[in-house]
Amino acid sequence: MAPTMTGSCLCGAVSFRISGAFQSFFLCHCSRCRKDTGSAHAANLFSSKATITWRSGQDSIKTYRVPATRHEKSFCGECGSALPRVQLQDGLLVVPAGSLDSAVPIRPNAHICFANRAEWDERLEDVPRMDGLPG
């Protein structure tokens, strides 16, 4: 039986179900993915076999594609949360790991475009850790 996962955006306008397994999970450090997320890297799951069913809010989804590239991002038009997309050129389902409400079933395979990482994205394991917000 194929695994099933659910996900949604931050405001709850969009929700979805994924049926099937992911083949890979990459943490991409390219400058476009850093712009997409506002963070050190994107964390995306990939599958050529899993399917997505939109449970609500499909009309709220917006997609932006960087002109003359394959780079695109789907997001909720209400809250801006990153959302899954199917890359039309190859039929690959791309799911932002943070959009899942279910546990992510696999660990990342690799950091990609690592040579392009942000200059501050080094030795982060040495940065102090807190279980809550700073006081």
ZIHU-V411704 format. One record per pair of residues at least 4 apart in sequence whose C-alpha atoms are under 7 Angstrom apart, sorted by sequence separation. I is the first residue (numbers start at 1). J is the second residue. D is the distance in Angstrom with one decimal. If there is no record, write none. Layout:
I/J/D, I/J/D
This chain:
8/12/6.0, 9/13/6.7, 29/33/6.4, 30/34/6.3, 31/35/6.2, 32/36/6.1, 33/37/6.2, 34/38/5.5, 37/41/7.0, 54/58/6.2, 76/80/4.8, 87/91/5.3, 117/121/6.4, 9/14/5.6, 28/33/6.4, 29/34/6.3, 34/39/5.4, 37/42/6.2, 66/71/5.7, 75/80/5.4, 76/81/5.4, 86/91/5.8, 87/92/5.3, 8/14/5.5, 9/15/6.7, 34/40/5.7, 65/71/5.8, 66/72/6.1, 75/81/5.2, 76/82/6.8, 86/92/5.5, 87/93/6.4, 8/15/4.1, 34/41/5.2, 65/72/4.1, 75/82/4.4, 76/83/6.9, 86/93/4.5, 97/104/6.8, 7/15/5.7, 8/16/6.2, 33/41/6.1, 34/42/6.5, 64/72/5.4, 65/73/6.5, 74/82/6.0, 75/83/4.9, 85/93/5.9, 86/94/6.1, 7/16/5.4, 33/42/5.4, 63/72/6.9, 64/73/5.4, 74/83/5.3, 85/94/5.4, 6/16/5.8, 7/17/6.4, 63/73/5.5, 64/74/6.4, 74/84/6.4, 84/94/5.5, 85/95/6.7, 6/17/4.4, 29/40/6.5, 63/74/4.1, 74/85/6.1, 84/95/4.3, 5/17/5.7, 6/18/6.2, 29/41/4.5, 62/74/5.6, 63/75/6.3, 83/95/6.7, 84/96/6.1, 4/17/6.9, 5/18/5.1, 28/41/5.2, 29/42/6.8, 61/74/6.6, 62/75/5.4, 83/96/6.3, 4/18/5.6, 5/19/6.6, 27/41/5.9, 28/42/5.1, 61/75/5.7, 62/76/6.2, 82/96/6.5, 4/19/4.5, 27/42/5.5, 28/43/6.6, 61/76/4.8, 62/77/5.8, 3/19/5.9, 4/20/6.3, 27/43/4.6, 60/76/5.7, 61/77/5.7, 83/99/6.2, 2/19/6.2, 3/20/5.2, 26/43/5.9, 27/44/6.6, 60/77/5.3, 82/99/6.7, 2/20/4.8, 3/21/6.2, 26/44/5.6, 60/78/6.9, 2/21/6.7, 25/44/5.7, 26/45/6.6, 25/45/4.3, 24/45/5.8, 25/46/6.2, 24/46/5.2, 22/45/6.4, 23/46/6.0, 24/47/7.0, 22/46/5.6, 23/47/5.3, 22/47/4.6, 21/47/6.8, 22/50/6.8, 20/49/6.5, 21/50/5.8, 20/50/4.1, 19/50/5.4, 20/51/6.5, 18/50/6.6, 19/51/5.3, 18/51/5.7, 19/52/6.5, 18/52/4.6, 17/52/5.7, 18/53/6.5, 16/52/6.8, 17/53/5.2, 16/53/5.6, 17/54/6.5, 16/54/4.4, 17/55/6.9, 15/54/6.2, 16/55/4.9, 15/55/5.3, 16/56/6.9, 15/56/5.2, 14/56/5.1, 15/57/6.7, 13/56/6.8, 14/57/4.2, 48/91/6.7, 13/57/5.3, 14/58/6.4, 48/92/4.8, 47/92/5.8, 48/93/6.2, 46/92/6.7, 47/93/5.2, 46/93/5.7, 47/94/6.8, 46/94/4.8, 45/94/5.7, 46/95/6.5, 44/94/6.3, 45/95/5.0, 44/95/5.5, 45/96/6.2, 44/96/4.4, 45/97/6.1, 43/96/5.9, 44/97/5.4, 43/97/5.7, 14/76/7.0, 9/76/6.7, 11/79/6.0, 10/79/6.5, 10/81/6.0, 9/81/5.4, 40/118/6.5, 27/108/6.9, 40/121/6.4, 25/107/6.8, 26/108/5.5, 25/108/4.6, 26/109/5.8, 27/110/6.4, 28/111/5.9, 29/112/6.2, 30/113/5.3, 25/109/5.4, 26/110/5.4, 27/111/4.7, 28/112/4.8, 29/113/5.2, 24/109/6.3, 26/111/6.0, 27/112/6.0, 28/113/5.9, 29/114/5.5, 31/116/6.8, 26/112/6.6, 30/116/5.4, 29/116/6.0, 30/117/6.4, 29/117/4.9, 9/99/6.3, 8/99/5.8, 7/99/5.5, 8/100/6.5, 7/100/4.0, 8/101/6.7, 6/100/5.9, 7/101/4.5, 6/101/5.6, 7/102/6.7, 6/102/5.6, 5/102/5.4
